[in-house]
């Protein structure tokens, strides 16, 4: 699964605050996400994150496309 900073995802279960929407704020072996309802931050292993994602609501910018566009 391709994930970028700034992606907004809908998870399968809602957060205790009632929100389903999360924003990706950290990438790596673990994925950092922030609840769009209460701003709580959570760090999940990439595998767990991929299982819990139901849909991408909006996509962040792909840094590889931006870096490649500026080079000749």
Buried (B, 14 or more C-beta within 10 A) or exposed (E): EEBBBEBBBBBEEEBEEEBBBBBBBEBEEBBBBBBBBEEEEBEBEBEEBEEBBEEBBEBBEEEEEEEEEEEE
